[in-house]
């Protein structure tokens, strides 16, 4: 029940972040329902449906445990007792994967952003979610004294390693993309010697602020190295050490480190995508 409460708090914070991410947060309460109506074509609409559904399942899963609704409804092959918490847990776990896919497809479905338009984007969203989730479960088990730290920690390491492999593949792929959009295709001129002299906005604009990070190559390289260490290397080392030393504090530290690293990874994920519109807005003069 406490684990479910923690999950609900994090999901609620995600929902709050989504609201204030909008240009006008007040629109969320008056117009958000319209977004759901586009579920046939929009992955964002599907995410808006999957998130509340997942939150509902987590809530009822926690309530079922708190109410001790653990009496078996039936037994499978005389060995596996099935109670309400197990049913809610299995359906909730499946819904979490659905939520990962819906969120990832918001980016993977954008054909004009070649860095995102790849099955690796969906794979990475799922593995990052599983890795950080199991790390948090290990940390929470260590904090609450539940003897499942080794189980959750082992799976956290497995999913973190898998996430490192797939993220490495995506960065390797993205570094070798031959972009379809060029200065020539952007302005419809086939001349081979084209240089941009002005972006057209001397004081900046929505286009120059919202679609480009403005960071230097050195900053990008630093953030890349930082998140690779904080998301993959350090948490795996801390979880391995906690298993060897039987420490209750190291899994908590591993989660905190990985969480900070994942925020840096998300920033790099957005900075990594080269938006075609930036072909128009590369330099001021």
N, C-alpha and C positions, 0 to 999 in steps of 0.2 A: 504493500500500500504506500509506503514512504517512497519507494522507487518510482511508483506511478506518479506520485505528487511532484517529485523532482522533474520527471519527464514533462508533466503538464506545465510546470513553471517555465521550462526551456521552450516548449512549444508556444506558450503564451508570449514570451519575449520575442520569439520569431515573428509572431503575428503582429506585435506592436511595431517591430522593426519594419515589417512590410507596409504598415499603415503610414509611418512617418517617412518612408522612402518615396512616397507619392509627392508630386509637386504641391498638391493641396490635400493634406490629410483629412480634412473635413469631408471631402468627396467620398471617402471610403464608406461612411455611414449612409450616404444618400444615393450613391451610384454603384457601390460594389456589387450589388445583386445583378446588375446588368452584365458584369463580366462573366458570371456563371452561365448566362444564357448562350454564350458562344462556345460551349463545350464540344460541339461537333468539329470545330476547326482549330480551336485555340488550346495550346498546352497550358497557358496561364490559367484559363478557365478551369481546366481539369485539375490543376493544382489547387485552385480555390475550393474545389469540391473534395479533393483527397485530404487536405489538411484538417478541416473540421471533422471529417469521417474518422480520421486517425485519432484526433484528440478525443472524440467520443468513445472510441474503443479503449484507449488508454484509461479514460475516466472510469468506465464500467469495469475494466480489469482491476483497477485499484479498489473500487467499491466492493467487488466480489471477494477479493482477498481480505479486505477489512471486515466484511460481514462473515468471513470464514465459510464461504460457499464452496467448500472443497470436497463435498460428498460425491462419490462417483455416480454419474448418470448411467453409465454402462462400461463394460470392460471389453477391450479389443483382444481377441485370441487368448483370453484368460490371463493376460499379462499387463496390458496397458490400461489403467483406470482413467476414464475420461470424465472430468468434472467441468463446471462452468468456467473456471479460471483458465483451464487448458484450452477450451474452445475459443474464449475471448483472446487469449494470448496468441494462438496460432493465426487467427484472423487478423489480429493487430499487427503481427510481424509481417504478414503478407501485405497489409495496407501500407506499412512503412516503406516497403520496396516500391509499391505503386507511387507513393509520394516522391521518393527519390527519382523515379523515372520521369514523372510529370515535371518536376523542377528541372532536371537535367535537359529534357527535351525542349524546354523554353529556349535554351541556347543551342543545343545540337540541331534544331530544326532550321536555324538561320543559315541558308545556303551561301549568302554573300560574305559571311564571316567564316572563312575556311578553317581557321584554327579551332573553331567550336564544332563545325559541321562534320562530326566523326563519331562512330560508336564508342570511341575511347572517352568521350565526354560523359556519356551515360555510365560507362563502367567506372570511371573515376568518382562520380557523384555517389554511386552505390557503395563502393569500397571505402571512400572517405567517411561516409555515414556509418558504416558497419565498424570501421576501425575506431573512430572516436566514440561510438556508442558502447562498444565493448570495453574500451579504456575507462570510460566513465563508470560502467557497471563494476569493473574491478576496483576503481577508486571508492565507489559507494559501498561496496562489500567490505573493503578494508576499513573504512570509517565506521561502519555499523557493526563490524565484528562477525559478519556472515562468512562461513567457510566456503566461499565460491570464488575467492580471489584468484586462485590458480587456474580455475576453469575459464573465467572471463579474461584473465590476463593472457592465457595461452592463445585464445581466439583473437584477442586484440593484437597480439604480435603477428599472427598469421595474416589477418586482414591488413595490417599496416604494411607488411612486407609486400603483399599483393598490390596494395595501392601504390607503393613506391615503384614497383615494376611497371604498372600501367601508366602512371604519371610520367615516368621516364620515357616510355614509348611515345606518349603524346608530345612531350617537349622535343624529342628527337624528330618526330614527324613535323611539328610546327616550325622547327628551325630550317626545314628543307622544302617548305611549300613554295611552289611557283604560283604567285598570285595571278588570278585571271584579270584583275583590274590594274591598270597602269595609268600613267599620266596621259598616254596616247588614247587609251580607251575612254578615259574620264572626260576628255574634251572633244573627242572625235577627230583628232588630228593624227595622221600616221607618220609624221616626220620623226626621224630617229633622234634628233637633237632638240629636246624640249626641256626647259628649265622653268620652275616657278619662281616668280619675282615677288609676288605679293599674295597674301591670302584673302584680301578683300575686306578684312575687318581689322582696322588699326587698333581698336580698343577691346577686341575680343567679342565673343558672341556665344549663344547657346551651342552652336556647332563646335566652336573651339574649346569650350569647357566640358561638354558632356561626352565627347567621343574620343578624347585623347587625354592621357594621364599627365603629360607634361614633364615626366621624370627623365633623367639622363640615362644613358646606357649603363653607367656605373651603378646607379641606383637600382636599375632592373637586375643587374648581376648580383648585387648584394642581397636584394629581397629573395631572389631565387635560391641562393646559397643558404640564406637564413631559414626559409621555410623547409628546405630539404633536410636540414639538421633538426629543426624543431618538430617537424611532423613525423619524420621517419626514424632518424638515427637515435636521437636522445630518448624518446619515449620507449623504443625497443630496449635500449640499454637499461633504462630505469625499471621497466617491467621485468626484465631478466634478473636484474639485481635484487628486486623485491622478492622474487621467487627463491633466489639462493639465500638471501638474508632473512626471509620471512618478515619483512618490514611492512608495517601498515601505512607508513607515510609515503613511501616511494610511488605506489600506484596513484595517489592523489597528486603528487608532484608531476607524474607522467601525464596525467590528464591536463593539468594547468599548462604545462609546456606545449603539449600538442594543440590545445585550444588556441593559444597565441600563434602558433605556427600555421594553423589552418586559416586564421584571419589574414595572415600574410599571403598564404597560398591563394585565397580568394581574390585578393588585390592583384596578384600576379596573373591570375586567370583572366581578369578583365583587361589588364595592361597588355597581355600577350596577344590579344586579338587586334589585328590591324584593320580598322574600319575603312572601307573604300572611300567614304566621304572625306577622310583626312588627306586624300590626294589633292583636294582643293585648298586645304588649310595647313600647309606644312611650315610656312615661315611668314613673318610679318613683312619683311622687306628684303 
